[in-house]
Amino acid sequence: MTGTATLDRARKALDEHAWQEAFEGFTSLGDARLSAEDLERLGEAAWWAAHPKESLEAFERAYAAHVAEGNRPRAAFVALRLANDYVESRDMALWNGWVRRATTLLAGEPESVVNGYLDVELVRGPAQFGRGTLEEAKKHARRAHEIGTRFGDRDLEAYGLALEGWVLVLSAQVEAGLSLVDEAAVAAVADELTPYIAGGIYCLTIGVCATVADYRRASEWTDAATAWCERHAVTGFPGVCSVHRAEILRLRGSLTDAEAEARLALSNLMAFGMLSSAGWGYNEIGEVRLRLGDLDGAEEAFEQAHRLGREAQPGLALLAMARGRIDAARASIATALADPMPPLIRARLLPARVEIALAAHDVTDARTAAEELLEIASTYDKPMLHAAAHQALGAALTYEEDPAAAIGELRSAVRNWVESDAPLEEAQARRWLAVAYRSGGDESSAELELRTSKAAFERLGARLEAERCGEMLRAGAEPGVGRRVVRTFMFTDIVGSTELVRTIGDEAWKDVLRWHDELLATQVGSHRGEIVHGTGDGIFASFPDAGAAVSCAVAIQQRLADHRRRHGFAPPVRIGLHTAEATVIPDDYAGLGVHEAARVGALAEGGEIVATRSTIDGETILFEVTADREVSLKGLAHPVRVVSVRWRTDT
């Protein structure tokens, strides 16, 4: 075949989206036979055939050829294409360099569509990476759309429209922004755009929908994008769309398919050097593994995401909670929320903060996070945000012992999850609703919700969630569940555990923690108590009366001190005690009294036992108390009096 025939065949293959054939055809000719325009075609073919290095090299050669020919506008256009690719790989220095080259080339030239593409890059770079303002981004997006319309460039016209919609959404003008994004995406559906721009608009559209938690809309556009990819023989843009699809599949409850889609995305993303997006893919795998109950698999995926620069939250915090490391979970989610971030990003983290706070019996923190989530939901007004907010508030109200209000909130959550087509989240809301029903004494409704959620978890493959529902169903038959009781609650914690781990290492720490847990379990059991659950570096326990709780606390401290004398080391433990009324729920107690007990525990120092004065007064306590003082506890309107229990025999 002659060189001319080969070139014609390569061009035809590109038009037909036979990407690999086009790539091989152009490559076989060598640069000497390729014009600047054909070098651009080679770059395009290499991109879609998943040869990213060769694509960048071809566009760089095309840029040089246009400069050599004196075609400054076209050279600027290619420079902006290269800048666009570097945005995707988060190479912002290279992005900036190519944008500056394009700006220099366009200086003094008559305005053309290339000026509009420069505006596109001035939106994408600053808007994605925190430079500039949203008003500046909106100005550039509108100018890109106007230039595209004036010059009849459908690609630029649609892209400018989509970017303006994105900026409006980020500015909390959600419906107006989504309307513009939808309009731009229709142009891609109608095959009015080139594949590169159409793919970019699809990814932007689905990403914007996911950002505002409009997953029904995101699902519709995902289906449209999938059909478009199949029609044009492409696998994504590249891989980013697959990550979006994985997220949608996860929310639909198709966990196995979601993981397969995320792994498919990773192969493309890693090949293109899109490390941050690859981190996002690993994060999706971690989310799926967590829901399937594979905690080790989830940890591995989240750590991969973290190494690639993705903040793997709230997954890491929820993973720590699933392993009973409540203190670590609280620290993890607090760190994630510490930095300034847009409200919609906070909305992804706040439900985990509520759940973790309730596991630590910090009702105040849970309520604060739930109310912030409600405010975000009212601003952006999407069913999934409302679902998460109602669920968070309902859970907090359950622990505040307001079952009637909790039931109303949780019913709203279930309805919104159903509307959002999120079956796993719906099942989780139904489980919370069962707890609220039990707190209100409606056992038959609680059992109905638990059976429904258990069946859903089993169908979705969420093994640990299904087992938890089964345990709650069995617990419902136990005496006392749903009833109000008076108990003395104990919270313990190892003081300075982070420093200890750093000093002795992870393996030695696991041995220390195992020994500590066994010692506390033995003492609680021998003093007529029950361990409700672990808190990571401590326990939450319940006792029938204050005398038993105080005797147990003293025994724990004395045995730790004895081990310290005999063997040179035992971890310093603080203990808090408080007698209060609470509601029995499966595997836990709910009520502000439990919250108060947790706060009392946080007052103690290592080796100290702190109890509320009301717990000690009127009880037969065999030990002296000291340091009677009044303290204010976070989340409680009135101060309380506390004392230290004197347990040492040598002073």
C-alpha positions as CSV (number, residue, x, y, z in Angstrom):
1,M,0.0,0.0,0.0
2,T,1.4,3.4,-0.9
3,G,2.0,6.2,1.6
4,T,-0.9,8.2,0.3
5,A,-3.2,5.1,0.5
6,T,-2.1,4.4,4.0
7,L,-2.7,8.0,5.0
8,D,-6.2,8.0,3.5
9,R,-7.0,4.7,5.2
10,A,-5.8,6.0,8.6
11,R,-7.9,9.2,8.2
12,K,-10.9,7.0,7.3
13,A,-10.4,4.7,10.3
14,L,-10.3,7.8,12.6
15,D,-13.6,9.0,11.1
16,E,-15.1,5.6,11.7
17,H,-13.7,5.5,15.3
18,A,-11.5,2.5,14.5
19,W,-9.0,4.0,16.9
20,Q,-6.3,1.4,17.0
21,E,-6.3,0.9,13.3
22,A,-6.0,4.7,12.8
23,F,-3.2,4.9,15.4
24,E,-1.2,2.1,13.6
25,G,-1.7,3.7,10.2
26,F,-0.5,7.1,11.2
27,T,2.4,5.7,13.2
28,S,3.6,3.6,10.3
29,L,4.1,6.7,8.2
30,G,6.5,8.6,10.5
31,D,6.5,12.3,11.1
32,A,8.0,13.2,7.7
33,R,4.9,12.0,6.0
34,L,2.4,13.7,8.4
35,S,1.2,17.3,8.3
36,A,0.5,19.2,11.5
37,E,-3.2,18.3,11.1
38,D,-2.3,14.6,10.7
39,L,-0.1,14.8,13.8
40,E,-3.2,16.1,15.6
41,R,-5.2,13.1,14.2
42,L,-2.5,10.8,15.4
43,G,-2.7,12.3,18.9
44,E,-6.5,11.8,18.9
45,A,-6.3,8.2,17.7
46,A,-3.6,7.4,20.3
47,W,-5.8,8.9,23.1
48,W,-8.8,6.8,22.3
49,A,-6.7,3.7,21.6
50,A,-5.3,4.0,25.2
51,H,-1.8,5.1,24.3
52,P,-1.5,8.2,26.4
53,K,2.3,8.7,26.2
54,E,2.1,8.5,22.4
55,S,-0.9,10.9,22.3
56,L,0.9,13.6,24.3
57,E,4.0,13.2,22.1
58,A,2.0,13.5,18.9
59,F,0.2,16.7,20.1
60,E,3.5,18.2,21.2
61,R,4.9,17.5,17.6
62,A,1.7,19.0,16.1
63,Y,2.2,22.1,18.3
64,A,5.8,22.5,17.1
65,A,4.7,22.0,13.4
66,H,2.0,24.7,13.7
67,V,4.5,27.1,15.3
68,A,7.0,26.4,12.5
69,E,4.4,27.1,9.9
70,G,3.4,30.3,11.6
71,N,-0.1,29.1,12.4
72,R,-0.3,30.7,15.8
73,P,-4.0,30.2,16.5
74,R,-3.9,26.5,15.7
75,A,-0.7,26.1,17.7
76,A,-2.5,27.8,20.6
77,F,-5.5,25.4,20.2
78,V,-3.1,22.3,20.4
79,A,-1.4,23.9,23.5
80,L,-4.8,24.1,25.2
81,R,-5.6,20.5,24.3
82,L,-2.4,19.5,26.0
83,A,-3.3,21.7,29.0
84,N,-6.6,20.0,29.2
85,D,-5.0,16.6,29.3
86,Y,-2.6,17.7,32.1
87,V,-5.6,18.9,34.2
88,E,-6.9,15.3,34.1
89,S,-3.5,14.0,35.4
90,R,-3.3,16.8,38.0
91,D,0.0,18.1,36.6
92,M,-0.8,21.7,37.3
93,A,2.6,23.1,36.5
94,L,2.4,21.6,33.0
95,W,-1.2,22.9,32.7
96,N,0.0,26.4,33.6
97,G,2.9,26.2,31.2
98,W,0.8,25.2,28.2
99,V,-1.9,27.8,29.0
100,R,0.7,30.5,29.2
101,R,2.0,29.4,25.8
102,A,-1.5,29.6,24.3
103,T,-2.0,33.0,25.8
104,T,1.2,34.3,24.3
105,L,0.4,32.9,20.9
106,L,-3.1,34.5,20.9
107,A,-1.8,38.0,21.9
108,G,-2.4,40.3,19.0
109,E,-4.3,37.8,16.9
110,P,-7.9,38.4,15.9
111,E,-10.4,36.8,18.2
112,S,-11.3,33.3,17.2
113,V,-12.8,30.1,18.7
114,V,-9.4,29.4,20.2
115,N,-10.0,32.4,22.6
116,G,-13.1,30.5,23.8
117,Y,-11.1,27.4,24.5
118,L,-8.6,29.5,26.5
119,D,-11.6,30.6,28.6
120,V,-12.6,26.9,29.0
121,E,-9.1,26.1,30.5
122,L,-9.3,29.2,32.7
123,V,-12.5,27.7,34.2
124,R,-11.2,24.1,34.5
125,G,-7.9,24.9,36.1
126,P,-8.8,27.5,38.8
127,A,-12.3,26.1,39.4
128,Q,-11.0,22.6,40.1
129,F,-8.0,23.6,42.1
130,G,-9.1,26.4,44.2
131,R,-7.6,29.5,42.5
132,G,-9.7,32.4,41.5
133,T,-13.4,32.9,42.3
134,L,-16.6,31.4,41.1
135,E,-17.6,34.7,39.7
136,E,-14.4,34.8,37.5
137,A,-15.1,31.2,36.5
138,K,-18.7,32.0,35.5
139,K,-17.4,35.0,33.4
140,H,-15.0,32.7,31.5
141,A,-17.6,30.0,31.0
142,R,-20.2,32.5,29.6
143,R,-17.6,34.0,27.3
144,A,-16.6,30.6,26.0
145,H,-20.3,29.9,25.2
146,E,-20.8,33.2,23.5
147,I,-17.7,32.8,21.3
148,G,-18.7,29.3,20.4
149,T,-22.2,30.5,19.4
150,R,-20.8,33.5,17.4
151,F,-18.4,31.3,15.5
152,G,-20.7,28.4,15.1
153,D,-18.5,25.9,17.0
154,R,-20.9,23.5,18.6
155,D,-18.1,21.9,20.8
156,L,-17.2,25.2,22.4
157,E,-20.8,26.3,22.7
158,A,-21.9,23.2,24.5
159,Y,-18.8,23.0,26.7
160,G,-19.2,26.7,27.8
161,L,-22.8,26.0,28.7
162,A,-21.9,22.9,30.7
163,L,-19.1,24.7,32.6
164,E,-21.4,27.6,33.4
165,G,-23.9,25.1,34.8
166,W,-21.1,23.5,36.9
167,V,-20.1,26.9,38.4
168,L,-23.8,27.8,39.1
169,V,-24.2,24.5,41.0
170,L,-21.0,25.2,43.0
171,S,-22.6,28.6,43.8
172,A,-25.7,26.9,45.2
173,Q,-27.9,27.8,42.2
174,V,-28.6,24.1,41.8
175,E,-31.6,23.9,39.5
176,A,-30.4,26.7,37.2
177,G,-27.0,25.0,36.9
178,L,-28.4,21.5,36.3
179,S,-30.7,22.9,33.6
180,L,-27.6,24.3,31.7
181,V,-25.7,21.0,32.2
182,D,-28.6,19.0,30.9
183,E,-28.9,21.2,27.8
184,A,-25.2,20.7,27.0
185,A,-25.4,17.0,27.6
186,V,-28.3,16.7,25.1
187,A,-25.9,17.9,22.4
188,A,-23.6,15.0,23.2
189,V,-26.5,12.5,23.1
190,A,-27.5,13.9,19.6
191,D,-24.0,13.3,18.3
192,E,-23.5,17.0,17.6
193,L,-20.1,17.1,19.2
194,T,-16.6,15.6,18.6
195,P,-15.9,12.5,20.8
196,Y,-13.4,14.3,23.0
197,I,-15.7,17.2,23.9
198,A,-18.7,14.9,24.2
199,G,-16.9,12.6,26.6
200,G,-15.8,15.6,28.7
201,I,-19.3,16.9,28.9
202,Y,-20.7,13.4,29.9
203,C,-18.1,13.2,32.7
204,L,-18.8,16.7,33.9
205,T,-22.6,16.1,33.8
206,I,-22.5,12.9,35.8
207,G,-20.0,14.4,38.2
208,V,-22.2,17.5,38.8
209,C,-25.2,15.3,39.4
210,A,-23.3,13.1,41.9
211,T,-22.0,16.2,43.7
212,V,-25.5,17.4,44.5
213,A,-26.6,13.9,45.3
214,D,-29.0,13.8,42.4
215,Y,-28.3,10.2,41.7
216,R,-31.5,9.5,39.8
217,R,-30.5,12.2,37.3
218,A,-26.9,10.9,37.4
219,S,-28.2,7.4,36.7
220,E,-30.1,8.6,33.6
221,W,-27.0,10.3,32.2
222,T,-24.8,7.3,33.0
223,D,-27.1,5.1,30.9
224,A,-26.9,7.7,28.1
225,A,-23.1,7.9,28.4
226,T,-22.8,4.1,28.3
227,A,-24.8,3.9,25.1
228,W,-22.7,6.7,23.6
229,C,-19.4,4.9,24.6
230,E,-20.7,1.8,22.9
231,R,-21.7,3.7,19.8
232,H,-18.3,5.3,19.5
233,A,-16.2,2.3,20.5
234,V,-14.7,4.1,23.6
235,T,-14.4,2.8,27.1
236,G,-14.8,6.1,29.0
237,F,-13.0,9.4,29.2
238,P,-10.7,7.5,29.9
239,G,-12.0,5.5,32.9
240,V,-13.5,8.5,34.7
241,C,-16.9,7.7,33.4
242,S,-16.5,4.2,34.6
243,V,-15.8,5.4,38.1
244,H,-19.0,7.4,38.0
245,R,-20.8,4.3,36.7
246,A,-19.3,2.3,39.6
247,E,-20.7,4.9,42.1
248,I,-24.1,4.7,40.6
249,L,-24.1,0.9,40.6
250,R,-23.1,0.9,44.2
251,L,-25.9,3.2,45.2
252,R,-28.4,1.1,43.2
253,G,-27.2,-1.9,45.3
254,S,-25.4,-3.7,42.5
255,L,-22.3,-4.1,44.6
256,T,-20.5,-6.8,42.6
257,D,-21.1,-5.0,39.3
258,A,-19.9,-1.7,40.9
259,E,-16.6,-3.3,41.9
260,A,-16.1,-4.8,38.5
261,E,-16.8,-1.4,36.9
262,A,-14.3,0.4,39.3
263,R,-11.6,-2.2,38.5
264,L,-12.2,-1.7,34.8
265,A,-11.8,2.1,35.3
266,L,-8.5,1.6,37.2
267,S,-6.8,-0.1,34.2
268,N,-7.5,2.9,32.0
269,L,-6.8,5.6,34.7
270,M,-3.5,4.1,35.7
271,A,-2.4,3.8,32.0
272,F,-3.2,7.5,31.5
273,G,-1.4,8.6,34.7
274,M,-4.7,10.0,36.1
275,L,-3.6,9.1,39.7
276,S,-6.2,11.2,41.6
277,S,-9.0,9.7,39.6
278,A,-7.4,6.2,40.1
279,G,-7.5,7.0,43.8
280,W,-11.2,7.7,43.4
281,G,-11.6,4.3,41.8
282,Y,-9.8,2.5,44.7
283,N,-12.1,4.5,47.1
284,E,-15.1,3.1,45.3
285,I,-13.8,-0.4,45.7
286,G,-13.2,0.2,49.4
287,E,-16.8,1.4,49.7
288,V,-18.1,-1.7,48.1
289,R,-15.9,-4.0,50.1
290,L,-17.0,-2.2,53.3
291,R,-20.7,-2.9,52.4
292,L,-20.0,-6.5,51.6
293,G,-18.4,-6.9,55.0
294,D,-14.9,-7.5,53.7
295,L,-13.1,-5.2,56.1
296,D,-9.6,-6.3,55.1
297,G,-10.4,-5.8,51.5
298,A,-11.9,-2.4,52.3
299,E,-8.8,-1.3,54.2
300,E,-6.5,-2.3,51.4
301,A,-8.5,-0.4,48.9
302,F,-8.8,2.7,51.1
303,E,-5.0,2.7,51.7
304,Q,-4.4,2.5,48.0
305,A,-6.7,5.5,47.5
306,H,-4.9,7.4,50.1
307,R,-1.5,6.7,48.6
308,L,-2.8,8.1,45.3
309,G,-4.0,11.3,46.9
310,R,-7.6,10.5,47.4
311,E,-9.1,11.4,50.8
312,A,-10.7,8.0,51.5
313,Q,-13.4,9.4,53.8
314,P,-15.8,8.6,55.3
315,G,-14.7,5.1,54.4
316,L,-11.7,4.9,56.7
317,A,-13.6,6.3,59.6
318,L,-16.5,3.9,59.1
319,L,-14.0,1.0,58.8
320,A,-12.5,1.9,62.1
321,M,-16.0,2.0,63.7
322,A,-16.8,-1.4,62.1
323,R,-13.8,-2.8,63.9
324,G,-14.9,-1.4,67.2
325,R,-12.2,1.3,67.3
326,I,-14.6,4.1,68.1
327,D,-12.0,6.6,69.4
328,A,-9.9,6.1,66.2
329,A,-13.1,6.5,64.1
330,R,-14.0,9.8,65.8
331,A,-10.5,11.2,65.4
332,S,-10.5,10.1,61.7
333,I,-13.8,11.8,60.8
334,A,-12.9,14.9,62.8
335,T,-9.7,15.3,60.9
336,A,-11.5,14.9,57.6
337,L,-14.0,17.6,58.5
338,A,-11.4,20.0,60.0
339,D,-10.4,21.6,56.7
340,P,-12.7,24.2,55.0
341,M,-14.7,22.5,52.2
342,P,-17.8,23.2,50.1
343,P,-21.1,22.2,51.9
344,L,-21.8,19.4,49.4
345,I,-18.5,17.7,50.3
346,R,-19.3,18.1,54.0
347,A,-22.6,16.4,53.3
348,R,-20.8,13.3,52.3
349,L,-19.0,13.1,55.6
350,L,-21.6,14.3,58.1
351,P,-23.7,11.1,58.2
352,A,-20.6,9.1,59.3
353,R,-19.9,11.7,61.9
354,V,-23.4,11.2,63.3
355,E,-23.2,7.4,63.3
356,I,-19.7,7.4,64.9
357,A,-20.8,10.0,67.6
358,L,-23.8,7.9,68.5
359,A,-21.5,4.8,68.9
360,A,-19.5,6.9,71.4
361,H,-22.7,8.1,73.0
362,D,-21.9,11.7,72.2
363,V,-25.5,12.8,71.5
364,T,-24.5,16.5,71.4
365,D,-22.0,15.9,68.6
366,A,-24.4,13.7,66.7
367,R,-27.2,16.3,66.9
368,T,-24.9,19.1,65.8
369,A,-23.8,17.2,62.7
370,A,-27.4,16.2,61.9
371,E,-28.6,19.8,62.1
372,E,-25.7,20.9,59.8
373,L,-26.7,18.2,57.3
374,L,-30.4,19.4,57.5
375,E,-29.3,22.9,56.6
376,I,-27.3,21.7,53.6
377,A,-30.2,19.6,52.4
378,S,-32.6,22.6,52.7
379,T,-30.2,24.6,50.5
380,Y,-29.6,22.1,47.8
381,D,-33.0,20.3,48.0
382,K,-32.3,16.9,46.6
383,P,-34.0,13.6,47.8
384,M,-30.8,11.9,48.7
385,L,-29.6,14.8,50.8
386,H,-33.0,15.0,52.5
387,A,-32.8,11.2,53.1
388,A,-29.4,11.4,54.8
389,A,-30.4,14.4,56.9
390,H,-33.7,12.9,58.1
391,Q,-31.9,9.6,58.9
392,A,-29.2,11.4,60.9
393,L,-31.6,13.5,62.9
394,G,-33.8,10.4,63.5
395,A,-30.9,8.4,64.8
396,A,-29.9,11.3,67.1
397,L,-33.5,11.6,68.4
398,T,-33.6,7.9,69.1
399,Y,-30.6,8.3,71.4
400,E,-32.2,11.4,72.9
401,E,-35.1,9.2,73.8
402,D,-37.7,11.0,71.7
403,P,-39.0,8.0,69.8
404,A,-42.1,9.8,68.3
405,A,-40.0,12.5,66.7
406,A,-37.4,9.9,65.6
407,I,-40.0,7.7,63.9
408,G,-41.3,10.7,61.9
409,E,-37.8,11.6,60.7
410,L,-36.8,8.0,59.9
411,R,-40.0,7.4,57.9
412,S,-39.1,10.5,55.9
413,A,-35.7,9.1,55.4
414,V,-37.0,5.8,54.1
415,R,-39.3,7.6,51.6
416,N,-36.5,9.7,50.2
417,W,-34.2,6.7,49.9
418,V,-36.9,4.9,48.0
419,E,-37.3,7.9,45.7
420,S,-33.5,8.0,45.2
421,D,-33.4,4.3,44.3
422,A,-30.8,3.5,46.9
423,P,-31.8,0.1,48.4
424,L,-28.9,-0.4,50.7
425,E,-29.3,3.0,52.3
426,E,-33.1,2.4,52.5
427,A,-32.4,-0.8,54.4
428,Q,-30.1,1.0,56.8
429,A,-32.8,3.6,57.5
430,R,-35.3,0.9,58.1
431,R,-33.0,-0.7,60.7
432,W,-32.8,2.7,62.5
433,L,-36.6,2.9,62.3
434,A,-36.8,-0.4,64.0
435,V,-34.7,0.9,66.9
436,A,-37.0,3.9,67.2
437,Y,-40.1,1.7,67.2
438,R,-38.6,-0.4,69.9
439,S,-37.8,2.7,72.0
440,G,-41.4,3.7,71.7
441,G,-42.6,0.2,72.7
442,D,-43.9,-0.9,69.2
443,E,-42.2,-4.3,68.9
444,S,-44.4,-5.6,66.0
445,S,-43.5,-2.6,63.8
446,A,-39.8,-3.0,64.8
447,E,-39.8,-6.6,63.8
448,L,-41.4,-5.9,60.4
449,E,-38.8,-3.3,59.6
450,L,-36.0,-5.6,60.7
451,R,-37.2,-8.5,58.6
452,T,-37.5,-6.1,55.6
453,S,-34.1,-4.7,56.0
454,K,-32.5,-8.1,56.7
455,A,-34.0,-9.5,53.4
456,A,-32.7,-6.5,51.5
457,F,-29.2,-6.8,52.9
458,E,-29.1,-10.5,52.1
459,R,-30.3,-9.8,48.5
460,L,-27.5,-7.2,48.1
461,G,-24.8,-9.3,49.6
462,A,-24.2,-7.1,52.6
463,R,-23.4,-10.0,55.0
464,L,-22.5,-8.1,58.2
465,E,-25.5,-5.8,57.9
466,A,-27.8,-8.8,57.5
467,E,-26.2,-10.5,60.5
468,R,-26.7,-7.4,62.5
469,C,-30.4,-7.4,61.7
470,G,-30.6,-11.0,62.6
471,E,-29.0,-10.3,66.0
472,M,-31.5,-7.5,66.6
473,L,-34.4,-9.7,65.7
474,R,-33.2,-12.3,68.3
475,A,-32.6,-9.5,70.8
476,G,-36.2,-8.4,70.4
477,A,-37.3,-11.6,72.1
478,E,-35.1,-10.8,75.2
479,P,-36.8,-9.4,78.3
480,G,-36.3,-5.6,78.7
481,V,-35.6,-4.6,75.1
482,G,-37.4,-1.3,74.6
483,R,-37.9,-0.7,78.3
484,R,-36.7,2.1,80.5
485,V,-34.2,0.9,83.1
486,V,-31.9,2.4,85.7
487,R,-28.2,1.3,85.4
488,T,-24.8,2.4,86.5
489,F,-22.8,3.0,83.3
490,M,-19.0,2.7,83.1
491,F,-16.8,4.1,80.4
492,T,-13.1,3.3,80.3
493,D,-10.2,4.5,78.0
494,I,-6.5,3.9,77.8
495,V,-4.8,7.3,78.2
496,G,-2.1,8.2,75.7
497,S,-2.7,5.2,73.5
498,T,-1.4,6.9,70.3
499,E,2.0,7.6,71.9
500,L,2.1,4.0,73.3
501,V,1.6,2.5,69.9
502,R,4.3,4.8,68.5
503,T,6.7,3.7,71.2
504,I,6.1,-0.1,71.3
505,G,4.9,-0.8,67.7
506,D,1.7,-2.2,66.3
507,E,2.3,-5.8,67.0
508,A,3.3,-5.3,70.7
509,W,0.3,-2.9,71.0
510,K,-2.1,-5.6,69.8
511,D,-0.8,-7.9,72.5
512,V,-1.2,-5.2,75.2
513,L,-4.7,-4.4,74.0
514,R,-5.7,-8.1,74.0
515,W,-4.5,-8.5,77.6
516,H,-6.2,-5.3,78.6
517,D,-9.5,-6.4,77.1
518,E,-9.4,-9.8,78.8
519,L,-8.6,-8.2,82.2
520,L,-11.6,-5.8,81.9
521,A,-13.9,-8.5,80.7
522,T,-13.0,-10.7,83.6
523,Q,-13.6,-8.0,86.2
524,V,-16.9,-6.7,84.7
525,G,-18.3,-10.2,84.6
526,S,-17.2,-11.0,88.1
527,H,-18.9,-7.9,89.4
528,R,-22.4,-8.7,87.9
529,G,-21.8,-6.3,84.9
530,E,-22.0,-6.6,81.2
531,I,-19.8,-5.2,78.5
532,V,-22.2,-3.4,76.1
533,H,-19.5,-2.9,73.5
534,G,-15.9,-1.9,73.0
535,T,-14.8,1.6,72.2
536,G,-11.5,0.7,70.7
537,D,-9.1,1.5,73.6
538,G,-11.7,0.9,76.2
539,I,-15.2,-0.4,77.0
540,F,-18.7,0.7,77.7
541,A,-20.2,-1.4,80.5
542,S,-23.5,-1.6,82.5
543,F,-24.1,-2.6,86.1
544,P,-27.2,-3.2,88.1
545,D,-26.1,-0.8,90.9
546,A,-23.4,1.7,91.8
547,G,-21.8,-0.5,94.4
548,A,-21.0,-3.2,91.9
549,A,-19.7,-0.6,89.4
550,V,-17.4,1.1,91.9
551,S,-16.1,-2.2,93.1
552,C,-15.4,-3.3,89.6
553,A,-13.6,0.0,88.7
554,V,-11.4,-0.3,91.8
555,A,-10.6,-3.9,91.0
556,I,-9.5,-2.9,87.5
557,Q,-7.2,-0.1,88.7
558,Q,-5.7,-2.3,91.4
559,R,-4.9,-5.2,89.0
560,L,-3.4,-2.8,86.6
561,A,-1.2,-1.3,89.3
562,D,-0.2,-4.8,90.5
563,H,0.8,-5.8,87.0
564,R,2.8,-2.5,86.7
565,R,4.7,-3.3,89.9
566,R,5.4,-6.9,89.0
567,H,6.2,-6.5,85.3
568,G,7.1,-2.9,84.9
569,F,4.3,-1.8,82.6
570,A,0.5,-1.7,82.3
571,P,-1.4,0.9,80.3
572,P,-2.9,3.9,82.2
573,V,-6.7,3.6,82.2
574,R,-9.3,6.2,83.1
575,I,-12.8,5.2,84.3
576,G,-16.0,7.2,84.5
577,L,-19.2,6.1,86.4
578,H,-22.7,7.5,86.3
579,T,-26.1,6.1,87.3
580,A,-29.0,7.1,85.0
581,E,-32.2,6.0,83.4
582,A,-31.9,4.8,79.8
583,T,-33.8,2.8,77.2
584,V,-32.6,-0.7,76.4
585,I,-32.0,-1.2,72.6
586,P,-30.4,-4.1,70.9
587,D,-26.7,-4.2,71.8
588,D,-26.8,-0.8,73.4
589,Y,-28.6,1.7,75.7
590,A,-30.0,5.0,74.5
591,G,-30.5,8.2,76.5
592,L,-28.9,11.4,77.7
593,G,-27.8,9.7,80.8
594,V,-25.5,7.4,78.8
595,H,-24.2,10.5,77.0
596,E,-23.6,12.1,80.5
597,A,-21.7,8.9,81.6
598,A,-19.4,9.1,78.5
599,R,-18.6,12.7,79.3
600,V,-17.8,11.8,82.9
601,G,-15.4,9.2,81.7
602,A,-13.6,11.8,79.6
603,L,-12.9,13.9,82.8
604,A,-10.7,11.3,84.4
605,E,-6.9,11.1,84.2
606,G,-4.9,7.9,83.7
607,G,-5.3,5.8,86.8
608,E,-8.3,7.7,88.1
609,I,-11.9,6.8,88.8
610,V,-14.4,9.7,88.5
611,A,-18.1,9.3,89.4
612,T,-21.0,11.7,89.6
613,R,-21.9,12.7,93.2
614,S,-25.4,11.4,92.6
615,T,-24.1,8.0,91.8
616,I,-22.3,7.7,95.1
617,D,-24.8,9.4,97.4
618,G,-27.3,7.0,99.0
619,E,-25.3,3.9,98.0
620,T,-23.3,1.5,100.1
621,I,-19.8,2.3,98.7
622,L,-16.8,0.7,100.4
623,F,-14.3,3.2,99.2
624,E,-13.5,6.9,100.1
625,V,-14.1,9.7,97.7
626,T,-12.1,12.9,97.2
627,A,-11.9,15.9,95.0
628,D,-15.6,16.8,95.2
629,R,-16.1,19.5,92.4
630,E,-18.7,21.0,90.1
631,V,-18.0,20.6,86.3
632,S,-19.8,21.5,83.1
633,L,-20.2,18.7,80.6
634,K,-20.5,19.5,76.9
635,G,-24.1,19.2,75.7
636,L,-25.7,19.4,79.1
637,A,-27.5,22.5,80.3
638,H,-26.6,22.2,84.0
639,P,-23.3,21.5,85.7
640,V,-22.9,18.3,87.7
641,R,-20.9,17.4,90.8
642,V,-18.3,14.7,90.5
643,V,-15.8,13.0,92.8
644,S,-12.7,10.8,92.5
645,V,-12.9,7.3,94.1
646,R,-9.9,6.6,96.2
647,W,-8.7,3.1,95.3
648,R,-5.0,3.0,96.1
649,T,-4.1,1.1,99.3
650,D,-0.7,2.6,99.7
651,T,-1.8,6.2,100.3
